[in-house]
Amino acid sequence: MEDVVRRIVRFNETRLPDIMQRKYAAMSVDAFRFFRGSAHLFYEDLHKESLFKKQPSTWLCGDLHIENFGSYKGDNKLVYFDVNDFDEAVLAPFTWDVARMVTSILIGGKVLNIPNDGIRKMAGMYLDTYFLYLQKGKSKHVEAETAKGTLKQFLEKVEQRKMKALLAQRCELKKASLKLDDEKQLSLQEDNKGKLVAALAKWIDKSKDKRYQYALKDVAFRIAGTGSLGLKRYVFLGENMQGKSTLIDMKECAPSSAVRWIKKEQPEWSSDAERVVWVQRMMQDTPPAMLTEYKFGNDWYMLKMLQPTDDKLNYQHLASDVPSLEQLMKDMGMLTASAHLRMTGRKGADTADALMEAASGEGLKKDILKLATDYCKQTFTYFQHFADAYQAGYFNSKE
């Protein structure tokens, strides 16, 4: 087997070198962060498995794991909890998403030092709930009014957050500028800042949606996530005609790391941003505000509003509360099935009836759990090899 470190470096060789140092540092923290940052290995390693060959296809998140669920404010101003990252979105057999999610449960549970029987129970609850809702053939969503337990408390808490607090954390409003902290927001050269502001201001001026008529005051390079680190990403400070400020996220969209390994014929997209934005609009019950594709120079990006309600659950704090984690696994199983069902019949996807029929067999759940268990072990082996290389300074020598 080719050295995993070289595979990772080769996959990321076109990304921004300085930011890649941050990505490699994040991936060296633990096996779960490593798993988050190396989705391409999952597809490279497993594309020949029979589990992914004969099952019906739908549109997938493509990088489904427990931290790619989170809260956000929809365009209707309500706060939802749902799948919220679609960079790797692809048309493929539904078992890919489910197997990656179960693998993430097993890895995350071990990193959190949850007992093995508790981890397997959580994985089983996710699978049972996913297949139950897939068989029903009807999608559902989660908002504060319909959530239960820890998730309800989480959504009620984030609903109370104000834009003013987010702006105070990230901006110097009296100076009409963004704070630069070397962690989440980095400085840009003045000429690049000018080009970015001028280009987006021109796009806003042409927009027919009057809700997004903002005067742009500043822009910085944004650091967020793990898997997408190394791609270009920016945050803009804007102000509307009433003097209210907001933040706009601009994220470069790259090809899905899965698509090379998926045999299913894909639609022709004008850009990867069109793919990511379309899938998010269709896959979520209600998409976030301002979600759209945008071209700057030769690159395509996804635009969306940043909200104080955008957040992920803190699993470290929940590690000792297994009942709450079990309920979350049920919620995530339901949300995954709902997202997959919303995409049936769209742009080459199979029908809902095909997914419902595939969900009727018990053997498929056992096959997914076995594959995920084996790949969990493989991931810890990969991680140790990667972490050893990182500690030895291998990545510091890269230009």
N, C-alpha and C positions, 0 to 999 in steps of 0.2 A: 504493500500500500504506500502510495506517495506520501511523503511527509506532510502532515496536516498544516503545519505552519506555512510551508511554501504554497499550499493550496489557498490558504487565507490571504496571503500577501498577493498572490497572482489575481485573485478575485477583486481585491481592493486597489490594484495598481493605478487605476485611472482617477482615483479620488484625491482630494486635497491632502498633501503629505502632512502638513502641520496638524490638521484636524484628525488625521488617521492616528497620530500618536495618542490623542485623547481616546479614540475608539479602542485601540489596543490596551491602553491602561484600564479602561472600563471592563473589557473582556477578561482581563486577568484577575478581577476581583473574586469571582466565584463561578461555578459551573453554569448557573442560571444566566448570568450576564454574558457568559461565553455563548450559550445557546441562543440568546437573543441576537447576538452580533454576527452569527454565522449560519443564517437560514440556508444559504446556498449549499452547505455541506449536507443538509438533510435531503435535499433533492438529488444531489450528486450521488449520494450513498444508496438511496432507496428506490430510485426510479425503475429498477428491474423487478421489484417486489410484486408478486401476484395480487396483493391487496389493493394495488392502485391501477390495475389493468382492466378489469371487467365491470367495475362499478359505474353507475350513471354519473354524469358530470353536471356540475353547476358552477356558478361563479364563487370563488373562494377569497377569503382574506389573504391567503398565501403564506402568512407568517403568524398563524394563530397561536397565542400563548397567553398565560394568565394576566400578563401586564399589557396586553393589547386590548383589554377591556378597560373602559374608564368613563368618567362623567363628562358631559359637555352640554352647552346650551344650544338647543335647536333654533332654526329660523323662526319658530313660533314662540320663542322666548321661554319654553319649558326646559327643565333640566332632565336629561336622560342618562342612562347607563347602558352602554352597548359596545360592540366591537368598534374600535376607533382608529385603526391604522390599516391602510390598504395599499401601501407601496408595492407589495409583492402580489397584488391581486392577479388571478389567473383563472381561466376556464379549464377545469380539471375534475377528475373523480372526487366526490365529496369526502372520501376517506382520507385524503391528504390533510385537510384541515383538522379533522377529528384526531388523527394519529399524532399530528404535531402538538395539538392542544394537550392530549393525554401525556405525551412525553414531557411537556412543560410542567404538568402537575407533579409527575414523578420526580423530576429534577428539582423543582422548586421546593417540594416537600422535604427532600433530603437536605437541601441547603438550609432550610429552616429547622432542621433536626426534629421533624415530626416523626413519630414511630412508624415503622413500615406498615403495620396493619392500618393505621390511620391514613397513610398516603394511598394505599390500595383502595380503601373505602371511598376516599374522595374521588379517585379516578373512576371507580365503579359508579358513583352517583352521577358524575358528569356524563358518562356513557349512557347510563340508564335513562337519564332525563333527555339527553339529546335524541336518542332513538324513539322514546315515547312521543316527543313533540314532532319528530319527523313523520312518524306513523299517522299522527293526527292531521298533518297536512295544512295546518293553519298557523300563521305567524303571530307572535305577540311582542310586546315591548315592555320596558321597565322604566318608570318614572317614579318620583317620590310618592305619588298617591297609590301606586300599585306594588311598590317594593315591600320587602319584609326584613325584619331583624336588623343585622348590621348594615346591610345595603340601604335600608330605609333611613337609618340614622345618618349614614354617610351622605346620601342625597339631600336630606333635609339640612345638613350642615353646610354643604357646598352651595345650596340655594341661598343661604344667608350672606354669602360673600359678596362684596361690593367691588365694582370696577375701580373705585377710588383706591382701595387697598392694593390691588394689583398694580395700578399705575404708580403708587407711592413706592412700591418695591422695585419697579423696573425703570422709573423715569425721574428726571428732575423737571417737574412741570413748569416751575418758574423760569427755567432756562430753555424750555421747550426742547429738551434733549433726553436721550436714553442714557441710563447709567451703564458704565462699562466696568465689568467686574472680573474679567478673565475666566469666568466660569460659565455663565449663561449668555452674556452679551459682550462681543468683542468689537474692537474698533475697526474701521475701514478707512482706506485711503480716501482723501477728499474728492479726487476725481471720480472714483468708483461710487462714492456716496451720491455725488451729483447726478451721475448717469442713472442710478437706480431710482432716485426720487423723481427725476424728470420723466422717466419712462412710465413709472406707475401713476404719476400725476396725470399724464396724457391719457392713460387707459381709464382712470377714474372719470376724467372729464368727458370721455366718450360714452361712459356707462349710462344705460337707461334707468338703472336702479337708483333712485334718489336717496335711498337709505344709506348709501355708501359714498356720499359726496364729501370726502374728507380732504382738508388741506394737509399735506404731508410735512412734518416738522423735522424728522430725523430718521435715520436708519442705522442699524448695527448688524453684525453677523451674529446669528443665533446658534447656540449649542443646545441640542435636545435629543433625547432618544439614545439608542445604542446602534441598532442596525443601520440607520441612515447617516450616521456620523461619517464625515468625509465628503458628503454631497454639499452643494451650496444651499445655504439657508439664511434668511434675513428676517428681521423684525422691524416694522415701521411704526413710528408714532404719528398718529393723525388727529386732526381736530375738525369737528363739524361746524356748521354755521352757527350753532347755539353755544359754541365754546366748549363742548364736551369732547374729551380726548378718548382715544381708543388705540388698540394695538392690532396690527395686521401681520400674519405669518405668511412668509413666501418660501416655499420648500421645493427644491429641485426634484424632479421625478426621473428616475432611471428605469431601465427595463427590469421586469420581474426576474429574480434569480431562478425562479422555477421554470420559466417558459422554455428554456433550452431542453429541459428534461421531460416535458409533458408532450405526449404524442397527439393530444387533441388539437385539432386545427383552431387557431385563434383568429378573431376578427382583425381586420386591418384598421389600425387606429392612426389618426393624424399625428399623434404624439403619445408618449407615456402619460403625460398629464391628463389627456382626455380619458385614457383608460382608468387611471386612479380616481379621478373625479366622478366619472360615470358610475363606477362600481360603488363608491361611497354613497352617492345619491340614491342608488337603487337598493343597496344592501342594508342601510340603516333605515329605521322606521321614519325618522325625521333627520335630515342632514343639518350640520352646523351653518351658522350665518356666513354669507359671502363665499361659500365654497364654489370655486371656479378654476379653470385652467388659464394660464397666462404665459406669454412668451417674452423673454428678455434676452436680447442678443440672439445667440443660436440655441439657447437652452429653454426648455419648457418647465414651468413651475405650477404648483398648486397654491392658490390663495385661500385663506380663511381668516375670520376674525379670531383673535385670542380672547378668551373669556376667563374671569376669575373662577368659574365653575369647572374649567378643564382640569381634571385631576385623576389620579389612580389611587386605588386602595393601598394602604400600607400593610403589606402582608407580614412584615416583621412583627408588627404589633398584634397581629391576629394569630401568630404561630401557636400560642398556648390556648387559643379558643377554637378547638377543633369543630364543635357544633356550628359555629358561625362560618367557618371555612367550608363545611359540608353544604350548608345552605347556599353559599356563593357558587359552589360547583354546580348545584342544581340550576341556579339562575343562569350561569354561563352556558350550561347545556341547552337550556331553553332558547337563549339568545342566539347561539350558534345555529340551531335548527331553524329558527325563524329567519335568520339572515340568509341561509341557504335556500329556504323555500321562497323567499321574495325574489330570488334570482332565477328560478326555474322558468324555462321557456324563453329566456332572453338571450339574444345574440349567440345562438348555438347551444345553449344549455338544454339539458333534458327536461322532461316534464316533471311536475310535482308527483304525479302518479308513479313515475319511475323511481323517485327517491322514496316514496312511501312503501313501495313494494320491497325495495332493497333493505329497508329498515326492519322488516318483519322477522329476520333470522337472528337467532341468538349466537350462532357461530361467528358472525362478523365482529361482534363486540369482543369475543375472546381473541380473535386474530389481531385486532387493533391493540388490545392490552398487551399481548405477547410481543408484538413488534415494538411498541413504545417502551416496554420493559428492557428489551435488548438494546434499543437505541439510547436509552437513559445510561446504561452501562458504557456504551461506546462514547457518549458525550463526556462522561467523567474522565475516560481515558484520554480523549482529545484535549480536554481542558488541562489536565495535568501536564501534558506534553507542551501545550501552548504556554501555560504559566511558567514552566521551567525555562522555556526559551525567553520569555519576557524578563524574568528575573536575571537571566544571564546576560541581558543587554542586547539580545538579537535585534530588536526593533530599533534600538537607538543608533544602530549602524546604517540604517536605511536612509537613503537620500530623500 
